[in-house]
Amino acid sequence: MIRVLHVIDHLGLGGAQSALVDMVAHRDSRQLDAEVAVMHGRGLFAEALEQAGVKVHELAPSKWPPLYAVNLVRLVREQAYDVLHFHLQGANWLGKPLCALVCRSSRVAHDHSSADWRFRGWWSLLPDGLTHLFSHRVVAVSAGVADFLAGWEGVPHRKIRVVPNGVDTSGFAPVTPEKRAAARRALALDDGDFVVGALGRLAPEKNFAILAEVARMCPDVRFILGGSGPEEAMLRRSFEKLGNGVLAGQITDRAEFYAALDVFVLPSRHEALPMTILEAMASGVPVVASNLEGIASALGDGGLLTLPGNAEEIAAFIRALRDDPARRDGLAARARGRVKEFFSAARTAGRIEEIYREVCRS
């Protein structure tokens, strides 16, 4: 039995959090004992982890004062974890070096971020590179992220392992017409609407502001945006001016959200391998998304790619899919097939378990 502690900044809305939940929920519990330490607050995903039989340690109620540093050190010294697995910058920059000083557990870093220094910020390259000296392995969610780690942050290729995110293909799956109608009622949508949805953290890199422009080009299409984040107030003002758009706020049942959609859109400027894309694909929803490395490698022929920031192209694809049900069905079927073959949570969990065994042997 390998004992693993996942350390993450927070369990609020985010792709890294979704990926973590799916990763630990699909572990082989006969071989792996997983726990999660969240640096500040419980967050949206804490309950989902506990339902999967994973103990959640809340290290501090908030960022300040930084009690999480003291409590993390106490936790790893008291518990005999074989592997410490770090997610997001705070855990990697602070938690990983602290743990390296006080215990001999193997350390795995997980890079969920976009392979673009403009998104990460040039100032992040030095702390990333320095703290990777404390990593025995670094997991990259796409080949582009792996190239970034080696080329920009100086991580040796021998330490890097590419493991794409995985999604629960039973929890996210095509639904019956009855369940689709119920999902639309829950979101105050009419059954006869053609519905385009987007979901994620409402932050500049997601570029959700462009959806107001797209909605004006498609007046007979209903748009729904779910999520929370720093741009929420601005987006709410934009959507309130539309007659065909609604900002739904925080979505607690993501499977229900996808069930209500005809098309899923992700107009991001920067991405690694977004969980929302995989969840929509698994749900049998056609995807229109920005042509970025991680997205393109996941979609293959199961979706439509646009130039980032091109509202006219996004609107044209939406209208084309609205008018061609057979094309929608074909994209949806190919997308679901790709997820089941290459991006299932069980496959990802198995690959991660191989890394744990590798570092425990070394």
Steps between C-alpha positions, in 0.01 A plus 500: 500500500636840396392793718462823301428853618382745234579861595303773320456875547119495517201286404296772333396504135780396265620236258777380732241434770272309260797296379602421858152376593485268198856381559446390858144375449627253238809382686546134580410521870658157557835646397475872583388682812441865404443807717480870406643800686343831392709798598214741572126438533298195403351615171253364248669162443568396861167317529554317169836375625352379827223321311775318311637379833790747511587677825534878461734693732415871519835654592370854560164678463649771275824620342581735785652435739695223320425229753497246218882496495526397865215252477634340181837441665330350804283273283779354286723447803227316689380285208714252308405599146693327225425766238412870519326626185487880455247692290499875411758768575455552873538130574801468269677820604442481875380154594747298296824658632369489859416132469839427344664645811300305758427157349638248254182431304523489121373823340295532180409839350198534271500776237143580395580841348514634146825455308525875436734726696272798428231332710732369770697824520875526448538557876375144567776327304769535768295373800356222283843391385657524846227310682501225236841413645295350785287288259582138433252500210300774325170410336408703190141485377599536134803472274508878467523541877782243508693698237447818702631337818814382325562805283400788728535366854796269456333183625702196386312281253565198722278654768204587274205269437212598269167388644188661347211585726225241523125524548237270650333363187212350698421816696528711184305324226225564242152518656148404402259764364318489834816579698592770251161666548538480878848655481364789298219560745754510785690773315184693399550417130224417254503154346469646150801732533827438319733534798871586495679477831836589649635412843811587696675750719391848397851633446669690214684198357165328427390797285131450583438869430499415129180300545290816525619594151435147372150506652417820313596325175272205583177660628297178467745300715483483881834546681571393858826560686577327829775572749644756736814708512650849475309595182159397633366853558612620157356196325174530689459856375571387142257209515224711657498709181436193284158361431641155430763453771511410867781485756416198713760548774663210679402160355492223760374224266725513195354187340155660508643816343645312201178299463313823426727607213499464123854640465781576746733795437838581653651820352817503715816693425713256703443137605688180576246214484172638639276260689186672369589395144537138606179508706301645208647243261416215736147640534448477124491876446668644186782740585613828343827614657817701447773336297754456780740207531335317789147552367588396144672182618193403701232587244654343192210455258247522782457877497550829317800725560502879464764769511513634858297819522321460167133566585385481138645150457349378827158636398529343152578157648208528741257588220636216286449247779153636576399441138660154463385247764681215323829684528436567869430133560813394314725734698340392827552131427864546398569717803357246742699225332825696537443565869422136573812387316756761604371720784313284748558561872583132548776522239644814660487351850685193376774711343540701820524181705787386273684824583451445873646151474788635294599767756456260792743257337764765427 
